[in-house]
Structure formats: structure tokens, C-alpha cells
Amino acid sequence: MSKRYTPEFKRDAVALVRSSGRNVTEVARELGVSPEGLRGWVKQAKTDRGEGAPGALTTAEKDELQRLRRENREQQQTIEILKKQR
């Protein structure tokens, strides 16, 4: 089962990695999180600061994309319902 962490916890964990000089695995072990998860948070934080890979989406862009996809899905459902009413 996947455990959810608050944005504040993730932010603090990333800050600890950046400021401690220790590697992700050591910090993850100390915090009780998976190294892969923490590594992803660090990577996403870099992207959010504009230091990510070319084309990588920021958290805000991912949120907007998710919202737009949801709206699109709802609109498609509405269109299908209206077509059936004809």
C-alpha cells in the first residue's frame, strides 16, 4: 500500500538532502521513506526550480494538465449524453 506524504514533509525531506551533504539513500533511511520516492521528490524539486531536464513538467504544470484532462473527460461525457438525447 502506498503511503501519502504531505507537501510540507516532501519539501523538508528535499531540503534535508540538499543541505546535509548526504546522499538520498542515507536521508531516506533516516526518514523512513523509500529512496526511489525521495529521489523522485528531489528530481521534481529541481524541475520546479527550473533546473530539470528539458521538457520536464513542473508540479504546477502537472496539476493543470490533470485538471484539463478531467474537464475534457467530463465534457466528452456531456457530449455523449446530449447525442443520445437527440
N, C-alpha and C positions, 0 to 999 in steps of 0.2 A: 504494500500500500504506500502510495506517495504521500510524503509529509509536506504540508504547506508552510512556508515561512513568510513572515511579514516583510514588506519592502524595507522597513527600518532595520530588521535583522540582516537582510541581504546587504544593505548599504554598509552597515557596520562591519560585516564579515569581509567585504571587499576592501574597506578602509584598513582593516587589520592586515590583510595580505599586502597591501601597498606600503604600509608604514612599518611593518615588523621586519622586513628583510627575509622572512622565512618563506618557504615555498608553499604552494597551495595545499599539498598533501598534509603537511605538518599542521597548518592552520585548520584544515578541515577536520583532522583527527581531534584537535583540541576542542573544536566547537561541536563535534558530534554530527557533522554533515558529510555527505559523500564528496569525495574530491572532484568527481565529474560535475556535480552540481555547482560547487563553489567555483570551479574553473569556468563554467558557463556564465556565472554571475559576473566574474571578473571580465570576461570577454565582452559581455553585454554592457558593462560599465564603460569599457574603453570605447565601444561603439557610440554610446550615449554622449561621451566627451568629444566625439569627432575623431577618435584615433583608431577606429575599427577598419576592417577590410573594406575596400571599395564596393559599394552596393549593399553593404550590410544595413539592415533597418534598425533605427533607434527604437527604444521602448515606446515612445510616443507614436512613431510610425506604425509599429506592430499593433498597438491599441486601435489606431484609426483604421487600419486595414481590417481588423477583426470586426469593428463596428460597421464598416461599409459592407462587408460580406454578409453580416447578419441582416442589415437593411435590405440588401439586394435579395436575399433569400425570402424575406417577408414580402417584398414587392412581387417576386415571382409567384409566390403562393396566392397573393391577392389577384394577380392577373389570371391565374388558372381558375380561381373561383368565379371571377367575372366572366370568363369564357364559357364556363359550364352553365351560367345563368341565361345565356342567350337562347 
